[in-house]
Amino acid sequence: MKKTVLSLVLTTFIGASTMANPIEKETKTVKAEESNVTWKAYKVAGSHTGTVKLQSGALEFDGDKLVGGEFVVDMTSINTTDLEGDYKNKLDGHLSSADFFATDSNPTSKLVFTKVKSSGKNSYEVTGDLTIKGITKPVTFDVSIYGDKATATLKIDRTKYDVKYGSGIIGTAKDKLIYDEFDLVVDLQM
């Protein structure tokens, strides 16, 4: 009887101490200078590509599973890479203006993961709150993680963030139309 009571007490104690020390989450800071965020926007007459700099970011893991993340992008760093000279400078300036991202009053954008679901080995379906121009809307995208690298591709509807210049929803002439969705390709280094 004493052995049974002692076993029960030890089992309860060991079980309680295991529960008191669950696996701790690990936050991995993203190396902003070594990471890349590339954008591609489309119009009837073609497309433009460019970059924007990551200001800060981190991914959160529970063991080896992705469970969260948060990123801040420096919107003042908008850079067109498919043009040169005056055309490049004009487009960079226009994208920074109130017609597009209003970077004087909205110098950063932010993404906060709200839900992470495993979709395969090293792959996750992520839902997050994306804030552009002070407007927050949910986005869903895929993330792949390999060692200290992570990649993601997002499709963003700019009109949800009050970026409507040249959009068909405001009656822009078809030959001047800029499509509402643009792509972001993100390569992160941790």
C-alpha positions as CSV (number, residue, x, y, z in Angstrom):
1,M,0.0,0.0,0.0
2,K,2.9,2.4,0.9
3,K,4.5,1.6,-2.4
4,T,1.3,2.4,-4.3
5,V,0.8,5.7,-2.5
6,L,4.5,6.6,-3.0
7,S,4.3,5.7,-6.7
8,L,1.1,7.8,-7.1
9,V,2.8,10.8,-5.4
10,L,5.9,10.5,-7.5
11,T,3.9,10.2,-10.7
12,T,1.8,13.2,-9.8
13,F,4.9,15.2,-8.9
14,I,6.8,14.3,-12.1
15,G,3.7,14.9,-14.2
16,A,3.1,18.3,-12.6
17,S,6.8,19.4,-13.0
18,T,6.7,18.4,-16.7
19,M,3.6,20.5,-17.2
20,A,5.2,23.4,-15.4
21,N,8.1,23.4,-17.9
22,P,6.5,23.2,-21.4
23,I,8.7,23.6,-24.5
24,E,9.6,27.3,-24.7
25,K,8.9,29.2,-27.8
26,E,12.0,30.5,-29.6
27,T,12.0,33.8,-31.5
28,K,14.5,34.0,-34.4
29,T,15.3,37.5,-35.5
30,V,15.5,38.0,-39.2
31,K,18.6,39.6,-40.6
32,A,17.0,42.6,-42.3
33,E,20.0,43.6,-44.3
34,E,20.5,40.1,-45.7
35,S,16.8,39.6,-46.5
36,N,14.9,40.7,-49.7
37,V,11.4,41.9,-50.4
38,T,10.7,42.2,-54.1
39,W,7.5,43.6,-55.6
40,K,5.9,43.3,-59.0
41,A,3.0,45.4,-60.2
42,Y,1.0,44.9,-63.4
43,K,-0.7,47.3,-65.8
44,V,-2.3,46.8,-69.2
45,A,0.8,47.9,-71.0
46,G,3.2,45.7,-69.0
47,S,4.6,45.6,-65.4
48,H,7.2,47.1,-63.1
49,T,9.4,45.5,-60.5
50,G,11.3,46.7,-57.5
51,T,12.3,46.3,-53.9
52,V,11.4,47.6,-50.5
53,K,13.6,47.1,-47.4
54,L,12.7,45.1,-44.4
55,Q,13.1,47.2,-41.3
56,S,12.7,44.4,-38.7
57,G,11.3,41.0,-38.4
58,A,11.1,37.8,-36.4
59,L,9.7,34.3,-36.7
60,E,8.5,32.4,-33.7
61,F,9.0,28.6,-33.3
62,D,7.7,26.0,-30.9
63,G,10.4,23.4,-31.2
64,D,10.9,23.2,-35.0
65,K,7.4,24.3,-35.9
66,L,6.6,27.8,-37.1
67,V,3.9,29.4,-34.8
68,G,4.2,33.1,-35.3
69,G,5.9,36.1,-36.9
70,E,6.0,39.8,-37.1
71,F,7.6,42.1,-39.7
72,V,8.0,45.9,-40.3
73,V,8.8,47.2,-43.8
74,D,10.4,50.6,-44.5
75,M,8.0,52.0,-47.1
76,T,10.3,55.0,-47.7
77,S,12.7,52.6,-49.3
78,I,10.4,51.9,-52.4
79,N,12.8,51.3,-55.3
80,T,11.9,50.5,-58.9
81,T,14.5,48.1,-60.4
82,D,13.2,47.8,-64.0
83,L,13.7,51.5,-64.9
84,E,16.6,53.9,-64.9
85,G,17.2,57.7,-64.7
86,D,14.2,60.1,-64.8
87,Y,11.6,57.4,-65.4
88,K,12.8,55.5,-62.3
89,N,12.9,58.6,-60.2
90,K,9.4,59.7,-61.4
91,L,7.9,56.3,-60.6
92,D,9.6,56.0,-57.2
93,G,8.3,59.5,-56.4
94,H,4.8,58.6,-57.5
95,L,4.7,55.4,-55.6
96,S,5.8,57.3,-52.5
97,S,3.1,60.0,-53.0
98,A,-0.5,60.1,-51.7
99,D,-1.7,58.6,-55.0
100,F,-0.1,55.3,-53.8
101,F,1.6,54.6,-50.4
102,A,1.9,58.1,-48.9
103,T,5.2,57.3,-47.3
104,D,5.6,60.7,-45.7
105,S,2.7,60.0,-43.3
106,N,2.9,56.2,-43.5
107,P,6.7,55.4,-43.4
108,T,6.2,51.7,-42.4
109,S,3.9,48.8,-43.1
110,K,3.4,45.9,-40.8
111,L,2.6,42.2,-41.0
112,V,1.6,40.2,-37.8
113,F,0.9,36.4,-38.1
114,T,-2.5,35.5,-36.5
115,K,-2.7,31.8,-37.6
116,V,-0.1,29.3,-38.7
117,K,-1.1,25.9,-40.1
118,S,1.4,23.2,-41.2
119,S,0.7,22.3,-44.9
120,G,3.6,19.8,-45.4
121,K,7.2,19.3,-44.5
122,N,8.8,22.8,-43.9
123,S,5.6,24.4,-45.4
124,Y,2.9,26.5,-43.7
125,E,-0.3,28.3,-44.6
126,V,-0.2,31.6,-42.7
127,T,-2.9,34.1,-42.1
128,G,-1.8,37.5,-40.9
129,D,-2.9,41.1,-40.4
130,L,-1.3,43.3,-43.0
131,T,-1.3,47.1,-42.3
132,I,-0.6,49.5,-45.2
133,K,-1.4,53.2,-44.9
134,G,-2.8,52.6,-41.4
135,I,-5.4,50.2,-42.8
136,T,-5.3,46.6,-41.5
137,K,-6.7,43.7,-43.5
138,P,-6.2,39.9,-43.3
139,V,-4.0,38.1,-45.9
140,T,-3.3,34.4,-46.4
141,F,-0.1,33.1,-48.0
142,D,2.4,30.2,-47.9
143,V,5.7,30.1,-46.1
144,S,8.5,27.6,-46.6
145,I,11.4,27.3,-44.2
146,Y,14.7,25.6,-44.8
147,G,17.3,25.9,-42.1
148,D,18.0,29.6,-41.5
149,K,16.1,30.7,-44.6
150,A,12.4,31.3,-45.2
151,T,10.5,32.3,-48.4
152,A,7.0,33.5,-49.0
153,T,4.9,34.8,-51.9
154,L,2.0,37.2,-51.2
155,K,-0.6,38.6,-53.6
156,I,-2.0,41.9,-52.2
157,D,-5.1,43.8,-53.4
158,R,-3.9,47.4,-53.1
159,T,-7.5,48.8,-53.2
160,K,-8.2,47.3,-49.7
161,Y,-5.6,49.7,-48.4
162,D,-6.9,52.8,-50.1
163,V,-4.3,52.6,-52.9
164,K,-6.7,53.2,-55.9
165,Y,-4.7,55.3,-58.4
166,G,-5.2,53.9,-61.9
167,S,-7.6,51.2,-60.6
168,G,-10.6,49.9,-62.6
169,I,-12.8,50.5,-59.6
170,I,-12.5,54.2,-60.1
171,G,-13.2,54.2,-63.8
172,T,-9.7,54.5,-65.2
173,A,-9.4,54.3,-69.0
174,K,-8.5,50.7,-70.0
175,D,-5.2,51.7,-71.7
176,K,-4.1,53.4,-68.4
177,L,-5.3,50.7,-66.1
178,I,-3.1,49.5,-63.3
179,Y,-4.2,46.1,-61.9
180,D,-5.4,46.0,-58.3
181,E,-3.2,43.1,-57.2
182,F,0.5,43.2,-56.9
183,D,3.0,40.4,-55.9
184,L,5.5,40.3,-53.1
185,V,8.3,37.7,-53.0
186,V,10.0,37.6,-49.7
187,D,13.4,35.9,-49.0
188,L,14.3,35.9,-45.3
189,Q,17.7,35.2,-43.7
190,M,17.7,34.4,-40.0
